Amino acid sequence: MKKKNKIELISLGCSKNTVDGERLMKQLELNDFEFVDNSKDAESVIINTCGFIEPAKEESVNTILEAVALKKKGEIKKVIVAGCLSERYMEDLKKEIPEVDAFYGAEQYEEIVRGLGGNLKKNLLGERVLTTPNHYAYLKISEGCDNPCSFCAIPLIRGKYRSFNEERLIGEAAALAKEGVKELILIGQDTTDFGKDFYGKRTLAAFMNRLTEIDGIEWVRLLYAYPSHFPQNIIDQIASNPKICSYIDLPLQHISDDVLKSMRRGISKRKTIELIDKLKSGIPNLTLRTTFIVGYPNETEKDFDELYNFIKETEFDRVGIFDYSREEDTTGYPLGDSVPAEEKERRKAVLMELQREISAKKNETFVGKKMKTIIDRLEGDYFVGRTERDAPEVDGEVLVEKDVRISKGNFYDVEIVDFNDYDLFGRLS
């Protein structure tokens, strides 16, 4: 059948945005649209924007302007903007970039499809066009957030917390498994709240167990867990179920009580340390990933030193550091942005150097061991894979010597023979 149109879809920002883009792609594909990887080969470009923090907003605006420039040259016909930035700043964007043909908010699949002349296939809303390698997929289990964090604009953009229907998610996961997906990565703005709006209680642990019962699923990985209400039954489920990765992404954001209180995180330093101790004692060989914000308006040098010492003592497996971004209409906005940009960068560099040393020390302990590794791709002289300790895109990798027995998307026992600060090197045993 002749294609109506060729489209390039550019998804910016987080993995949650990736899933939104994949669902939109499927709906357009069902309406006989064709996707291309290059704007110059497309008739229309859809930009799925991010509006979380200032650098993400700048990237989104620059991407829109690049597409508009191609339109002015006559290389594409339409520029369509959707997603978080458009949801939050639609009227401003319409005034500033009138060359854009249409603006849509987050999750406006039906409006976008109809705007391009198609019809939404509501009975197939869970289906997606995977943009990740075929053996892993992100499973978005919720939308929005109820947590009152002072620095975060997500509730303003995405609204209150909404768990997705569990049966629909199980169906989506089963369909992904039939397509060859072996690893499901659970995402949402706060995954630990899953089920509370449907059942009046958090049901993530039981849901994760159901996912492991799907034929073909070998790993289930948990991201975006909120620390102030982390359920005990999730610890028990991870510890007892070999298909659930002993891996938790737990964004802590800070450790100083003064900063945590101002951030409205709902947890103290003492409670944070108690939770970490509980996680480490309850889950053998746990890999713990976290993120922190530096340069928050009331973060003093003493607060920063406290954060430094906390990271040094705790020895997290993975750490991400972000500069504070002052966001309009958040409760933290009136505090201003008193820490200079260069000081934020200094603090971030100091913490990342500390984490580099911690990561290298941990990596050295794996030399000589065999580790279950899934192969993501072939790159140069190595197959590049990940262990249970590694989430895609944000963590380290395992570089495995080329071997004719290796193929992408499969698991292998890899003997670790060397390491660097963040990655491991291995060979097929």
PyMOL commands that set and color helices and strands:
alter all, ss='L'
color gray80, all
select helices_A, chain A and resi 15-30+39-41+54-72+84-96+109-115+122-124+154-158+166-178+191-193+196-199+204-212+227-229+232-240+257-263+269-282+301-314+333-335+341-364
alter helices_A, ss='H'
color red, helices_A
select strands_A, chain A and resi 5-11+33-35+44-49+78-83+102-103+136-140+142-143+162-163+183-187+219-222+244-249+287-294+318-323+370-379+382-386+398-401+411-419+424-428
alter strands_A, ss='S'
color yellow, strands_A
deselect
rebuild
show_as cartoon
